[in-house]
């Protein structure tokens, strides 16, 4: 006979959730967006001992990886980014001087490794504002994505962090919020048309701290600085996430 007591099920879920939230309201780094760059950045930070929380508005992590190129379920990775995926156990096949990977396997294994290395991924949570004090970012303001989607007027909660990472992809949502809510005169250029090779290289240059304690990585970095989009080649995303983690570690030096 299988056991199933509704009240005990409810109690277990509520108690676990409270414990989890309470241990994550002050962290070293909040990463907004669980796409390829955010997951990679989070994994390296957690692996090196930084308390890292990855917030994703959708219920699934992985961002723009799942659908490959136009729904054909493969993505292309150029060296040396293959090493990052190999560390996560992704099976890669060499073709035409590139590597090709299954677009469902990649996010699954990246997230799995990030979790095993100590990062906490919370899904269904949207970042709708930032905590900004004395011209520094000090954390994020969060809500349930279901509440936002329903258009309900329910006040948000907040998480304090030493650093916030905008890994929200093409929309660069966190930098957008920073500029809009704080009346900054910064220029958010928006991404340029597809030019794969240029876009991939710009991505690494554009991965940086854009405002005290706010870093950008992944496509958000090119959206902020007017870099090109690159389509279904993903090496730059993983390398940008890794670079972002290295810059943050250099800044925080645990
Ligand atoms: O878009 P996304 O995959 O970002 P990325 O890591 O990778 C870009 C590639 O997927 C692809 C590409 C490769 O050529 O250009 O597009 O730069 O993942 C961004 C994630 O951020 C979430 C969003 O749902 C997605 O999963 N996100 C965006 N805004 C918010 C957010 C927000 N305000 N709060 C929480 N999550």
Boltz pocket constraint, residues with backbone or C-beta under 6 A from the ligand:
constraints:
  - pocket:
      binder: B
      contacts: [[A, 32], [A, 33], [A, 34], [A, 35], [A, 36], [A, 37], [A, 38], [A, 55], [A, 56], [A, 57], [A, 58], [A, 60], [A, 61], [A, 62], [A, 63], [A, 64], [A, 65], [A, 125], [A, 126], [A, 127], [A, 128], [A, 167], [A, 168], [A, 169], [A, 170], [A, 171], [A, 173], [A, 174], [A, 217], [A, 218], [A, 219], [A, 220], [A, 229], [A, 230], [A, 231], [A, 232], [A, 233], [A, 234], [A, 237]]
      max_distance: 6.0
